[in-house]
């Protein structure tokens, strides 16, 4: 059973409703069990005692009335399974409203076409402002929506909106659907959702908003921030236990993520895995203010930037908030047109406080043709950046900034316009076993590995090589660096002027290097 306890909802100050805890109300049997997060379809068959409501296409050009009547019947029965027959149905007068304990299945060949100027095609709450009191995860939940084509039809009806939106809810699954042509907002939004899944869906095509399009995610996760909640109270309830898996996205600014922060709480436990995306103008995955997030196994081609992880860092909305437990692993980012392949970036401010990202791991990724740096880690103490491959970047291969006690190991970087690996600020870094080929392709005083303002770094077992033109130095440091221990590096053929240019004091290469 995939349905989860709502103990975590109490952390937001919200109390789970009795409805959200009904055992067996939605999903039983072989669903997404604990420990099989990345397994097969997360939704099991409806329980045998559920009532079933079939909606056959009558021919002609029907609107949403018959489908909504079936959803109302399921509500009145305490839950049920609504099956919609193939054909094209217009969503014209009102968005579809789905209630608790309901499974909505669109048969193959079913198209829902938005023809009215509505701000959503389906929601689990009202869109007229009539509900301002639902809090926490107490809205209609235990819902599955699956199948069909959901055509927002933005070219014909350009009013911005969502394809499907859920607020203040627990236990929501969307799967096996196609969402097309959405204007300015999101194909799917989970707003204050606990235990939500979006699996095996396709999102293609959007009209880009005129400003701040970077936060226009096809699949958006949000909190109940004033003015952003689809219905209910603006009580700042965060989203928790979200899985976005096995989806495809093209023709959007950003594929998936969240863009709103809050100084008093964070989103929790996101998994974004095994998705495929291309032709995105901003980011593949963009996360803000999430603790314990795993981004793994995704492939991205021709995107503005690959993966961006950051804390609550908006100076217009209270103090910063630190995050912890970020894993970015085994992703492929091929060709970025604006930004880095991977950016894990905290922030610190004398007034707004600590927004660092603690305990992050960036491992096993492949970045190719980055418009800026391949992999960036900033204000992220104890970060592990290992076993990554960067093939071509217009700035650095890997940059680590103000992230003390970081481990940069066993990476391979090649064809960098500036330094291969750049480490700035902090102490007690381990920079070991890396291979740097063809750094400083744009000329100038480049280095295979460069240190600025670091102390007590252990730099061993690295290989630096280059074809002509070579970087000036294989390994270098500035005058603000101290106590770098740098033995057993092989820099043969990796420099033009001198193998080592370590400014500062207290450096040692006892045991020697191959020069």
PyMOL commands that set and color helices and strands:
alter all, ss='L'
color gray80, all
select helices_A, chain A and resi 7-12+19-21+65-76+213-215
alter helices_A, ss='H'
color red, helices_A
select strands_A, chain A and resi 51-55+80-84+87-91+96-97+102-106+110-114+120-123+143-146+149-151+162-175+178-183+188-199+202-207+217-222+240-245+248-252+254-257+267-273+276-288+290-296+299-310+323-324+326-329+332-336+342-345+347-349+353-355+357-358+361-363+366-370+375-378+384-386+389-393+398-401+407-409+412-416+421-424+430-432+435-437+447-452+458-460+463-465+473-477+498-502
alter strands_A, ss='S'
color yellow, strands_A
deselect
rebuild
show_as cartoon
